[in-house]
């Protein structure tokens, strides 16, 4: 079942092969995901560091309809979540 009213935000950066793998799956599944390139915006990088303790990407942020925030790091975990949830 697809989560209703879930907002997805992908934190990524340029020249990141793992980020590209996640973006490819997002594109294939046609999932609506906001992308935040941490090299283009210091605020986004600071959000990532505050939540994860480092600027390592990719990280998927899930915001549920109830406002719960869940952070999902690592491309394999993100891809597995996307396929299980949206395929």
N, C-alpha and C positions, 0 to 999 in steps of 0.2 A: 504494500500500500504506500502510495506517495504521500509524504507529509504535507498537510495543507498549510498554506501560509508560512512555510519555512523560508527564511532568507539565507542564501548561501553566499559567502564571500571567500574568494581565493586570494591568499597573499602569495605573491610570486615576485620574480625579478627577471631581468633580461639574461640571456645566455645560460639558462638553467634547463638542462635536458629533462630533469624530473618534472619541472613545471610544465614543459611542453607535453610530456606524456599525459599529465592530468588534463591539460587543455584539450588534447585530442579526444579523450574519453568524454569530456563535457560536451564537445562539439558533436560527437557521434550520437550521444544520447539526447542532444538538444535540451540540456538542462540550463535553466536561467541562473547564471552565476555572475555576481559582480566581481571584477578583477581589480586587485589593488597591487600595483607594482611598487614595491618598497623602495626602489631606486628613484622613483619619480616623486615621492612624497614622504617627507620625514615623519609626519604624523602617523602614517600607516606603518612605517618601520617601528616607531615608538610603541604603537599599539601591539604589534607582534612581539616585541621584546618584553613589554609589560606582561603579556599573557603567557609567553613561552620561555622567557629567560634568555632568548637568543634570536637573532634575525634569520635563522635557518628556514628556508622555504623548500617546497610548497607547504602551506598550512591552510586547511579549509575551516572556516568559522561558520557554524550553524547557529542561527538564531530562530528559536521556535516561536510559534504563535503566542505562547505564554511569556516570551521574553527571555527564556533560558538560553544561555550562551554555552556552546560546546565547541572546543577546539580539537581539530583532528589533524595532527602532523603526519608527515611521511607519505610520499606518493603512493606506495602500495596500499596503505590503509585507506587513503582518500579514494583511489580507484575502486577498491573493493566495496566501499560504502556506496559510491555512486552507482555501480552496476547492480548491487543488491537492492538498492532503493528505487532507482529510476529506469532500470531495463525491463 
